[in-house]
Amino acid sequence: MTLADTFENAARALPFEEEFRELEIVSQRARRSGRSTALSLTVDRPGGVDLALCERIAARLNRALEAESEPYTLEVESAGIDRPLNAPADYERFRNEAVLVKTSLPIRSEYTHRGKLLGLRGNAVILGTGAGELPIPLEIVKSARVEYDFRADLRRAKRERREKS
């Protein structure tokens, strides 16, 4: 078994361990980088990911990889506020969030689409836009991610401060 195989198996097993049971593996990658292998793991969980969790995951993966003689670097990171939407379940989980979807074919003469995620309908991502609902077939979605709205967050914080006083 190669270093990449060992890494992928250990990463896939994490959500089945009690300590990491709510963990979602968003993406994992192993690629050659000079004389070593760069291992990258992107994770998410309800309530968010903090540095301490990333450190515990890295320590667990390093224990799984300690028998490997090949040099490697390991990076464990949060999916972040602009989280990618990879699996069909992501489109339901992030329903009602603002998203950016890029397509491999144009829809309404555009390759980039922004709107409120209304979920999946059949095999299409449904976006709520100013022009109404926009169905985007999953097979032409090149990339999709949540778009964090800083202004909405600032407005919410301002409203909460006003309500307190």
C-alpha positions in Angstrom: 0.0 0.0 0.0 1.3 3.5 -0.9 1.5 6.5 1.4 -1.4 8.0 -0.5 -3.5 4.9 0.0 -2.7 4.8 3.7 -3.6 8.5 4.0 -6.9 8.1 2.1 -7.9 5.1 4.2 -7.1 6.9 7.4 -8.9 10.0 6.4 -12.1 8.1 5.3 -12.1 6.2 8.6 -12.0 9.4 10.8 -15.8 10.0 10.9 -16.3 6.4 12.2 -14.1 7.2 15.3 -16.0 8.4 18.4 -13.8 11.6 18.7 -14.6 12.6 15.1 -18.1 11.2 14.6 -19.6 14.5 13.4 -16.7 15.2 11.0 -17.4 15.5 7.3 -14.5 15.0 4.9 -15.0 17.7 2.3 -12.0 16.8 0.2 -8.7 14.9 0.4 -5.7 15.0 -1.9 -2.3 13.4 -2.2 0.1 14.7 -4.7 3.9 14.6 -5.3 5.7 17.7 -4.4 9.4 17.4 -5.2 10.9 14.5 -3.2 7.9 14.2 -0.8 4.1 13.9 -1.0 1.8 16.7 0.0 -1.2 15.4 1.8 -4.2 17.7 2.2 -7.5 17.2 4.0 -10.4 19.6 4.2 -13.0 19.0 6.9 -16.3 20.4 8.2 -18.6 19.7 11.0 -21.8 21.2 12.4 -20.8 24.2 14.6 -17.6 24.8 12.6 -14.0 23.7 12.8 -11.4 25.2 15.0 -7.6 25.0 15.2 -7.7 22.5 18.1 -9.8 20.1 16.0 -7.4 20.4 13.0 -4.5 19.6 15.4 -6.2 16.5 16.7 -7.0 15.3 13.2 -3.4 15.9 12.1 -2.1 14.0 15.1 -4.4 11.1 14.4 -3.4 11.0 10.7 0.3 11.2 11.6 -0.1 8.2 13.9 -1.7 6.3 11.0 1.2 7.3 8.8 4.1 6.8 11.2 5.1 3.4 9.6 5.5 5.0 6.2 9.1 5.8 5.2 8.3 8.2 2.4 8.6 11.9 3.4 5.3 13.8 3.4 3.8 17.1 4.5 0.3 17.1 6.0 -2.2 20.0 5.9 -5.6 19.8 7.7 -7.9 22.7 7.1 -11.5 23.9 7.6 -13.8 24.1 4.6 -14.1 27.8 5.6 -16.9 30.3 5.1 -16.8 29.9 1.4 -17.3 26.2 1.6 -17.3 24.2 -1.6 -20.4 22.2 -2.4 -19.2 18.8 -3.7 -21.8 16.2 -3.0 -25.6 16.3 -3.8 -26.3 16.3 0.0 -24.4 19.6 0.3 -27.0 21.3 -1.9 -29.7 20.3 0.7 -27.6 21.1 3.7 -26.9 24.6 2.6 -30.4 25.4 1.4 -31.3 29.1 1.7 -27.7 30.2 1.7 -26.2 32.5 -0.9 -24.1 30.5 -3.4 -21.9 30.9 -6.4 -22.2 28.2 -9.1 -19.9 28.0 -12.1 -21.0 25.9 -15.1 -19.1 24.2 -17.9 -21.8 25.3 -20.4 -23.6 28.7 -20.5 -27.1 29.1 -19.0 -28.8 32.3 -20.0 -25.6 33.2 -21.8 -23.6 33.1 -18.4 -21.2 30.6 -16.9 -21.3 32.2 -13.4 -24.5 32.2 -11.4 -25.3 33.7 -8.0 -28.4 33.3 -6.0 -30.1 31.7 -3.0 -29.8 28.0 -3.0 -33.2 26.4 -3.0 -31.9 22.8 -3.0 -32.0 20.0 -5.5 -34.9 19.1 -7.7 -34.3 15.8 -9.5 -30.8 16.1 -11.0 -30.7 20.0 -11.0 -29.5 22.5 -8.5 -32.2 25.2 -8.1 -31.1 28.8 -7.5 -33.4 31.6 -6.6 -32.4 34.7 -8.6 -33.9 38.1 -9.3 -35.3 36.6 -12.5 -36.9 33.7 -10.7 -35.8 30.1 -10.2 -32.8 28.9 -12.2 -32.4 25.2 -12.6 -28.8 24.1 -13.2 -28.2 20.4 -14.2 -25.7 18.8 -11.8 -23.7 17.4 -14.7 -22.6 20.9 -15.9 -21.7 22.3 -12.5 -18.0 23.0 -12.7 -17.8 24.3 -9.1 -20.1 25.6 -6.4 -19.5 27.3 -3.1 -21.3 29.1 -0.3 -20.9 32.9 -0.6 -20.5 34.5 2.8 -22.3 37.8 3.0 -20.2 40.1 5.3 -22.7 42.9 5.0 -25.6 40.8 6.2 -23.5 39.7 9.1 -22.7 43.3 10.0 -26.4 44.3 9.7 -27.4 41.4 12.0 -24.7 42.5 14.6 -25.9 46.1 14.4 -29.6 45.0 14.8 -28.6 42.9 17.8 -26.7 45.8 19.5 -29.7 48.1 18.9 -32.1 45.5 20.5 -29.9 45.2 23.6 -29.9 49.0 24.3 
